[in-house]
Amino acid sequence: MRIESKPVRITVTVLSILLALMFLAAGIPKLLGTPDVIAGFVKYGYPSWFPLLIGTTEVVAAALLLVPRLAWIGASAIVVIM
């Protein structure tokens, strides 16, 4: 999608960065496999490797959100894991 208006383009960019930071902040603890995160997943019946999968998806999706041509892929990945 090509955005012509400069204020709209700036707003979309800022919101994309904020969203990417949120998913990065959520994905890093899962990716690192901190004991409390793993315990939380196991408590709800998920295998202990599942946080790694979700964390990787969140971190990669956050990076993809910052690339305009690939943002739709990142958004789609987030929709799948939510």
N, C-alpha and C positions, 0 to 999 in steps of 0.2 A: 504494500500500500504506500503510495507516494503522498506525502503531506506537504502542501504548498505553503500554508500559513506558518510563519515563523513562531508565533506564540504557541500554536497548537503543537508544532514540532518539538519545541522546548519542553512543553508540558508532558508530552508522550515520552520523551527521553528521560526526564526526571522521574516519572512514575515507573518506567522500565528499570531504571537503576535502583530505585527503592525496593521494587518487587524482587529484583535479583539479589539484593542484599539480604532481604528477609529469608529467601529460600537458601541462600548461602549460610546464613546464621543457623537455620534449622538443619541443614544437611551436614555441616562439619562435625557436630558431636556424634551423629549417627555413623558418619564415615570413619571417624576415629575409633568407634566401638567402645565408648566409655561404658564402664560397668553398669551405671544406673540406666543408661539407654537400653542396653541389652536386656537388663532385668525387666524393664518396662515392657519390652516386646515379648519376652518369654512369658511374662505374667498373663498376657492376653492370648497366649497360645501360638505365637509365631516362632519359627525356628531362630536360633541365635545368629544366623547369617543374614537374616532379613533386614536388620538395620543397615548393614553395609550396602545392600541393594538399593534401599530407599535413599540412603544418604548419597550414594553415587548418582542416582537419578536426579536428586534435588540439586546437587552441585553442578552437574552437567547442564541441567535445564536452566539454572541461574546464569551460566555462561552464555548459553544460547539466546537467552532473553536480551542480551546486550548486543547481539548481532542482528540488525534489522531484517536481513533476508532469512535468517534462521530462527527468528523469535517465535514463529508459529510452531516450530518443532518443539522448542522448549516449553511453550504453553501447553502443547498437546501432551508432553511427557508429564507435566505437573497435573494435568486433568486426570491422566491414567492412575497416578499414585494417590490422588486425593480420593 
